[in-house]
Amino acid sequence: MQNISDSILRLLGNLDKIPVDSQNIRSRWSRVTQSSSFQISIKHKDELTAKFSDLNWKFAEKYKLKWELGSYSYY
């Protein structure tokens, strides 16, 4: 699971060409919803959709990821 999480973080960071670390991710994504599963959709040259389930909920919670009306949100 950690390898999958790291890969997703690298993809997220590479889209904006910024270093990937927890501080950047936390500042870029809004807080998680109370549901146990959700999606992230990133609009860029190519659309990347990552699906998170109960198995990696702790990862999603740690980085404050949130599915919001088909796009990502900042806070």
N, CA, C and O atoms as a Tinker XYZ file with bonds, in Angstrom:
   300  protein
     1  N      0.819000   -1.196000    0.000000    73     2
     2  CA     0.000000    0.000000    0.000000    64     1     3
     3  C      0.865000    1.262000    0.000000    63     2     4     5
     4  O      0.519000    2.244000   -0.656000    81     3
     5  N      1.966000    1.246000    0.715000    73     3     6
     6  CA     2.825000    2.429000    0.780000    64     5     7
     7  C      3.376000    2.785000   -0.596000    63     6     8     9
     8  O      3.464000    3.963000   -0.942000    81     7
     9  N      3.751000    1.766000   -1.390000    73     7    10
    10  CA     4.267000    2.032000   -2.726000    64     9    11
    11  C      3.222000    2.698000   -3.602000    63    10    12    13
    12  O      3.534000    3.617000   -4.361000    81    11
    13  N      1.980000    2.236000   -3.499000    73    11    14
    14  CA     0.889000    2.837000   -4.263000    64    13    15
    15  C      0.698000    4.284000   -3.830000    63    14    16    17
    16  O      0.557000    5.172000   -4.672000    81    15
    17  N      0.693000    4.523000   -2.539000    73    15    18
    18  CA     0.527000    5.878000   -2.015000    64    17    19
    19  C      1.639000    6.793000   -2.504000    63    18    20    21
    20  O      1.374000    7.916000   -2.933000    81    19
    21  N      2.881000    6.323000   -2.444000    73    19    22
    22  CA     4.015000    7.122000   -2.900000    64    21    23
    23  C      3.907000    7.439000   -4.379000    63    22    24    25
    24  O      4.218000    8.553000   -4.800000    81    23
    25  N      3.468000    6.469000   -5.175000    73    23    26
    26  CA     3.324000    6.677000   -6.614000    64    25    27
    27  C      2.286000    7.742000   -6.915000    63    26    28    29
    28  O      2.490000    8.594000   -7.780000    81    27
    29  N      1.174000    7.691000   -6.200000    73    27    30
    30  CA     0.122000    8.690000   -6.406000    64    29    31
    31  C      0.635000   10.071000   -6.020000    63    30    32    33
    32  O      0.371000   11.046000   -6.723000    81    31
    33  N      1.353000   10.164000   -4.929000    73    31    34
    34  CA     1.906000   11.457000   -4.517000    64    33    35
    35  C      2.867000   12.008000   -5.558000    63    34    36    37
    36  O      2.871000   13.208000   -5.832000    81    35
    37  N      3.688000   11.128000   -6.141000    73    35    38
    38  CA     4.618000   11.581000   -7.170000    64    37    39
    39  C      3.863000   12.105000   -8.386000    63    38    40    41
    40  O      4.228000   13.137000   -8.951000    81    39
    41  N      2.809000   11.394000   -8.788000    73    39    42
    42  CA     2.009000   11.848000   -9.923000    64    41    43
    43  C      1.376000   13.199000   -9.642000    63    42    44    45
    44  O      1.383000   14.083000  -10.497000    81    43
    45  N      0.832000   13.358000   -8.453000    73    43    46
    46  CA     0.206000   14.626000   -8.087000    64    45    47
    47  C      1.223000   15.761000   -8.122000    63    46    48    49
    48  O      0.933000   16.849000   -8.621000    81    47
    49  N      2.396000   15.507000   -7.598000    73    47    50
    50  CA     3.423000   16.537000   -7.569000    64    49    51
    51  C      3.948000   16.870000   -8.949000    63    50    52    53
    52  O      4.189000   18.037000   -9.256000    81    51
    53  N      4.131000   15.852000   -9.792000    73    51    54
    54  CA     4.678000   16.075000  -11.119000    64    53    55
    55  C      3.756000   16.881000  -12.012000    63    54    56    57
    56  O      4.221000   17.566000  -12.923000    81    55
    57  N      2.468000   16.810000  -11.769000    73    55    58
    58  CA     1.540000   17.571000  -12.594000    64    57    59
    59  C      1.820000   19.065000  -12.503000    63    58    60    61
    60  O      1.689000   19.784000  -13.493000    81    59
    61  N      2.196000   19.524000  -11.344000    73    59    62
    62  CA     2.495000   20.941000  -11.157000    64    61    63
    63  C      3.992000   21.216000  -11.084000    63    62    64    65
    64  O      4.414000   22.352000  -10.863000    81    63
    65  N      4.793000   20.167000  -11.271000    73    63    66
    66  CA     6.247000   20.276000  -11.226000    64    65    67
    67  C      6.741000   20.930000   -9.936000    63    66    68    69
    68  O      7.595000   21.817000   -9.952000    81    67
    69  N      6.182000   20.470000   -8.831000    73    67    70
    70  CA     6.643000   20.934000   -7.529000    64    69    71
    71  C      7.083000   19.730000   -6.716000    63    70    72    73
    72  O      6.613000   18.620000   -6.964000    81    71
    73  N      7.974000   19.921000   -5.749000    73    71    74
    74  CA     8.388000   18.803000   -4.908000    64    73    75
    75  C      7.195000   18.225000   -4.157000    63    74    76    77
    76  O      6.314000   18.951000   -3.695000    81    75
    77  N      7.190000   16.910000   -4.048000    73    75    78
    78  CA     6.090000   16.261000   -3.339000    64    77    79
    79  C      6.492000   16.022000   -1.894000    63    78    80    81
    80  O      7.447000   15.295000   -1.618000    81    79
    81  N      5.773000   16.626000   -0.992000    73    79    82
    82  CA     5.937000   16.334000    0.424000    64    81    83
    83  C      4.609000   16.617000    1.109000    63    82    84    85
    84  O      3.702000   17.198000    0.513000    81    83
    85  N      4.506000   16.208000    2.341000    73    83    86
    86  CA     3.215000   16.303000    3.015000    64    85    87
    87  C      2.733000   17.747000    3.152000    63    86    88    89
    88  O      1.530000   18.004000    3.101000    81    87
    89  N      3.642000   18.672000    3.321000    73    87    90
    90  CA     3.232000   20.074000    3.468000    64    89    91
    91  C      2.592000   20.598000    2.185000    63    90    92    93
    92  O      1.561000   21.267000    2.233000    81    91
    93  N      3.198000   20.296000    1.043000    73    91    94
    94  CA     2.622000   20.724000   -0.232000    64    93    95
    95  C      1.254000   20.111000   -0.460000    63    94    96    97
    96  O      0.314000   20.794000   -0.867000    81    95
    97  N      1.148000   18.814000   -0.194000    73    95    98
    98  CA    -0.129000   18.144000   -0.415000    64    97    99
    99  C     -1.189000   18.716000    0.512000    63    98   100   101
   100  O     -2.312000   18.976000    0.080000    81    99
   101  N     -0.852000   18.914000    1.767000    73    99   102
   102  CA    -1.833000   19.460000    2.707000    64   101   103
   103  C     -2.291000   20.849000    2.288000    63   102   104   105
   104  O     -3.462000   21.187000    2.461000    81   103
   105  N     -1.402000   21.651000    1.747000    73   103   106
   106  CA    -1.786000   23.006000    1.374000    64   105   107
   107  C     -2.572000   23.034000    0.071000    63   106   108   109
   108  O     -3.245000   24.023000   -0.220000    81   107
   109  N     -2.500000   21.970000   -0.714000    73   107   110
   110  CA    -3.158000   21.949000   -2.016000    64   109   111
   111  C     -4.540000   21.324000   -1.992000    63   110   112   113
   112  O     -5.371000   21.626000   -2.849000    81   111
   113  N     -4.795000   20.469000   -1.036000    73   111   114
   114  CA    -6.056000   19.725000   -1.045000    64   113   115
   115  C     -6.923000   20.073000    0.155000    63   114   116   117
   116  O     -6.415000   20.376000    1.234000    81   115
   117  N     -8.229000   20.025000   -0.042000    73   115   118
   118  CA    -9.143000   20.323000    1.060000    64   117   119
   119  C     -9.303000   19.104000    1.967000    63   118   120   121
   120  O     -8.838000   18.010000    1.649000    81   119
   121  N     -9.953000   19.311000    3.071000    73   119   122
   122  CA   -10.136000   18.230000    4.041000    64   121   123
   123  C    -11.023000   17.119000    3.486000    63   122   124   125
   124  O    -11.853000   17.334000    2.601000    81   123
   125  N    -10.819000   15.944000    4.030000    73   123   126
   126  CA   -11.570000   14.785000    3.556000    64   125   127
   127  C    -13.025000   14.844000    3.994000    63   126   128   129
   128  O    -13.372000   15.501000    4.975000    81   127
   129  N    -13.852000   14.154000    3.257000    73   127   130
   130  CA   -15.245000   14.006000    3.661000    64   129   131
   131  C    -15.330000   12.888000    4.691000    63   130   132   133
   132  O    -14.324000   12.242000    4.984000    81   131
   133  N    -16.494000   12.657000    5.232000    73   131   134
   134  CA   -16.671000   11.607000    6.231000    64   133   135
   135  C    -16.866000   10.232000    5.603000    63   134   136   137
   136  O    -16.880000    9.226000    6.312000    81   135
   137  N    -17.015000   10.178000    4.291000    73   135   138
   138  CA   -17.218000    8.885000    3.636000    64   137   139
   139  C    -15.932000    8.071000    3.648000    63   138   140   141
   140  O    -14.841000    8.623000    3.789000    81   139
   141  N    -16.065000    6.763000    3.500000    73   139   142
   142  CA   -14.894000    5.890000    3.554000    64   141   143
   143  C    -14.265000    5.680000    2.187000    63   142   144   145
   144  O    -13.202000    5.068000    2.081000    81   143
   145  N    -14.906000    6.177000    1.144000    73   143   146
   146  CA   -14.298000    6.073000   -0.183000    64   145   147
   147  C    -14.682000    7.285000   -1.021000    63   146   148   149
   148  O    -15.781000    7.823000   -0.888000    81   147
   149  N    -13.781000    7.699000   -1.870000    73   147   150
   150  CA   -14.014000    8.871000   -2.694000    64   149   151
   151  C    -13.014000    8.850000   -3.841000    63   150   152   153
   152  O    -12.187000    7.942000   -3.929000    81   151
   153  N    -13.084000    9.840000   -4.714000    73   151   154
   154  CA   -12.193000    9.894000   -5.863000    64   153   155
   155  C    -11.530000   11.257000   -5.962000    63   154   156   157
   156  O    -12.005000   12.247000   -5.405000    81   155
   157  N    -10.434000   11.278000   -6.678000    73   155   158
   158  CA    -9.776000   12.533000   -7.010000    64   157   159
   159  C     -9.669000   12.575000   -8.523000    63   158   160   161
   160  O     -9.213000   11.611000   -9.138000    81   159
   161  N    -10.075000   13.656000   -9.117000    73   159   162
   162  CA    -9.947000   13.812000  -10.555000    64   161   163
   163  C     -9.128000   15.065000  -10.819000    63   162   164   165
   164  O     -9.462000   16.145000  -10.330000    81   163
   165  N     -8.068000   14.927000  -11.585000    73   163   166
   166  CA    -7.188000   16.047000  -11.849000    64   165   167
   167  C     -7.291000   16.428000  -13.319000    63   166   168   169
   168  O     -7.059000   15.594000  -14.193000    81   167
   169  N     -7.631000   17.663000  -13.593000    73   167   170
   170  CA    -7.718000   18.143000  -14.962000    64   169   171
   171  C     -6.355000   18.717000  -15.358000    63   170   172   173
   172  O     -5.879000   19.687000  -14.768000    81   171
   173  N     -5.748000   18.107000  -16.356000    73   171   174
   174  CA    -4.452000   18.569000  -16.846000    64   173   175
   175  C     -4.403000   18.174000  -18.310000    63   174   176   177
   176  O     -5.455000   18.007000  -18.927000    81   175
   177  N     -3.221000   18.019000  -18.888000    73   175   178
   178  CA    -3.137000   17.570000  -20.281000    64   177   179
   179  C     -3.878000   16.255000  -20.446000    63   178   180   181
   180  O     -4.658000   16.073000  -21.381000    81   179
   181  N     -3.625000   15.364000  -19.540000    73   179   182
   182  CA    -4.366000   14.105000  -19.479000    64   181   183
   183  C     -5.067000   14.069000  -18.143000    63   182   184   185
   184  O     -4.553000   14.576000  -17.146000    81   183
   185  N     -6.229000   13.477000  -18.124000    73   183   186
   186  CA    -6.963000   13.408000  -16.858000    64   185   187
   187  C     -6.506000   12.197000  -16.061000    63   186   188   189
   188  O     -6.449000   11.080000  -16.575000    81   187
   189  N     -6.185000   12.434000  -14.810000    73   187   190
   190  CA    -5.784000   11.353000  -13.911000    64   189   191
   191  C     -6.857000   11.183000  -12.853000    63   190   192   193
   192  O     -7.203000   12.135000  -12.153000    81   191
   193  N     -7.371000   10.002000  -12.739000    73   191   194
   194  CA    -8.362000    9.733000  -11.708000    64   193   195
   195  C     -7.817000    8.665000  -10.776000    63   194   196   197
   196  O     -7.460000    7.572000  -11.214000    81   195
   197  N     -7.754000    8.980000   -9.509000    73   195   198
   198  CA    -7.283000    8.023000   -8.515000    64   197   199
   199  C     -8.433000    7.667000   -7.589000    63   198   200   201
   200  O     -9.120000    8.546000   -7.070000    81   199
   201  N     -8.633000    6.402000   -7.391000    73   199   202
   202  CA    -9.711000    5.951000   -6.520000    64   201   203
   203  C     -9.140000    5.468000   -5.189000    63   202   204   205
   204  O     -8.207000    4.667000   -5.147000    81   203
   205  N     -9.712000    5.966000   -4.128000    73   203   206
   206  CA    -9.283000    5.574000   -2.796000    64   205   207
   207  C    -10.386000    4.782000   -2.106000    63   206   208   209
   208  O    -11.564000    5.126000   -2.204000    81   207
   209  N    -10.004000    3.741000   -1.422000    73   207   210
   210  CA   -10.979000    2.905000   -0.730000    64   209   211
   211  C    -10.605000    2.785000    0.749000    63   210   212   213
   212  O     -9.671000    3.436000    1.218000    81   211
   213  N    -11.338000    1.955000    1.466000    73   211   214
   214  CA   -11.068000    1.758000    2.890000    64   213   215
   215  C     -9.622000    1.325000    3.150000    63   214   216   217
   216  O     -9.054000    1.669000    4.187000    81   215
   217  N     -9.028000    0.582000    2.232000    73   215   218
   218  CA    -7.692000    0.041000    2.453000    64   217   219
   219  C     -6.638000    1.126000    2.585000    63   218   220   221
   220  O     -5.671000    0.961000    3.329000    81   219
   221  N     -6.808000    2.228000    1.876000    73   219   222
   222  CA    -5.830000    3.301000    2.005000    64   221   223
   223  C     -6.461000    4.588000    2.515000    63   222   224   225
   224  O     -6.017000    5.687000    2.186000    81   223
   225  N     -7.493000    4.435000    3.315000    73   223   226
   226  CA    -8.171000    5.591000    3.901000    64   225   227
   227  C     -7.228000    6.412000    4.770000    63   226   228   229
   228  O     -7.305000    7.641000    4.767000    81   227
   229  N     -6.340000    5.758000    5.512000    73   227   230
   230  CA    -5.414000    6.494000    6.374000    64   229   231
   231  C     -4.493000    7.387000    5.551000    63   230   232   233
   232  O     -4.170000    8.500000    5.964000    81   231
   233  N     -4.073000    6.901000    4.392000    73   231   234
   234  CA    -3.249000    7.716000    3.494000    64   233   235
   235  C     -4.023000    8.944000    3.030000    63   234   236   237
   236  O     -3.501000   10.058000    3.058000    81   235
   237  N     -5.263000    8.740000    2.606000    73   235   238
   238  CA    -6.088000    9.843000    2.116000    64   237   239
   239  C     -6.339000   10.860000    3.223000    63   238   240   241
   240  O     -6.284000   12.068000    2.993000    81   239
   241  N     -6.613000   10.366000    4.414000    73   239   242
   242  CA    -6.867000   11.256000    5.542000    64   241   243
   243  C     -5.621000   12.064000    5.888000    63   242   244   245
   244  O     -5.710000   13.249000    6.209000    81   243
   245  N     -4.470000   11.422000    5.820000    73   243   246
   246  CA    -3.220000   12.097000    6.155000    64   245   247
   247  C     -2.962000   13.290000    5.246000    63   246   248   249
   248  O     -2.492000   14.333000    5.699000    81   247
   249  N     -3.268000   13.135000    3.971000    73   247   250
   250  CA    -2.975000   14.201000    3.019000    64   249   251
   251  C     -4.180000   15.070000    2.691000    63   250   252   253
   252  O     -4.120000   15.889000    1.773000    81   251
   253  N     -5.281000   14.902000    3.434000    73   251   254
   254  CA    -6.454000   15.764000    3.322000    64   253   255
   255  C     -7.004000   15.830000    1.903000    63   254   256   257
   256  O     -7.313000   16.908000    1.395000    81   255
   257  N     -7.122000   14.670000    1.274000    73   255   258
   258  CA    -7.648000   14.634000   -0.083000    64   257   259
   259  C     -9.168000   14.639000   -0.069000    63   258   260   261
   260  O     -9.785000   14.068000    0.830000    81   259
   261  N     -9.757000   15.263000   -1.034000    73   259   262
   262  CA   -11.209000   15.321000   -1.081000    64   261   263
   263  C    -11.715000   15.332000   -2.523000    63   262   264   265
   264  O    -11.184000   16.041000   -3.379000    81   263
   265  N    -12.745000   14.537000   -2.769000    73   263   266
   266  CA   -13.447000   14.538000   -4.041000    64   265   267
   267  C    -14.502000   15.620000   -3.950000    63   266   268   269
   268  O    -15.342000   15.577000   -3.051000    81   267
   269  N    -14.486000   16.587000   -4.846000    73   267   270
   270  CA   -15.423000   17.696000   -4.752000    64   269   271
   271  C    -15.919000   18.092000   -6.137000    63   270   272   273
   272  O    -15.214000   18.767000   -6.887000    81   271
   273  N    -17.132000   17.671000   -6.469000    73   271   274
   274  CA   -17.779000   18.032000   -7.720000    64   273   275
   275  C    -16.911000   17.782000   -8.948000    63   274   276   277
   276  O    -16.846000   18.611000   -9.856000    81   275
   277  N    -16.252000   16.638000   -8.964000    73   275   278
   278  CA   -15.480000   16.240000  -10.135000    64   277   279
   279  C    -14.155000   16.943000  -10.315000    63   278   280   281
   280  O    -13.536000   16.827000  -11.373000    81   279
   281  N    -13.706000   17.667000   -9.313000    73   279   282
   282  CA   -12.426000   18.343000   -9.441000    64   281   283
   283  C    -11.732000   18.399000   -8.085000    63   282   284   285
   284  O    -12.281000   17.939000   -7.083000    81   283
   285  N    -10.544000   18.955000   -8.053000    73   283   286
   286  CA    -9.848000   19.071000   -6.787000    64   285   287
   287  C    -10.038000   20.484000   -6.245000    63   286   288   289
   288  O    -10.336000   21.413000   -6.997000    81   287
   289  N     -9.866000   20.633000   -4.966000    73   287   290
   290  CA   -10.058000   21.946000   -4.356000    64   289   291
   291  C     -8.875000   22.292000   -3.456000    63   290   292   293
   292  O     -8.176000   21.404000   -2.969000    81   291
   293  N     -8.663000   23.562000   -3.246000    73   291   294
   294  CA    -7.579000   24.066000   -2.413000    64   293   295
   295  C     -8.142000   24.677000   -1.140000    63   294   296   297
   296  O     -9.325000   25.012000   -1.075000    81   295
   297  N     -7.297000   24.820000   -0.134000    73   295   298
   298  CA    -7.702000   25.570000    1.061000    64   297   299
   299  C     -6.492000   26.278000    1.643000    63   298   300
   300  O     -6.608000   26.969000    2.655000    81   299
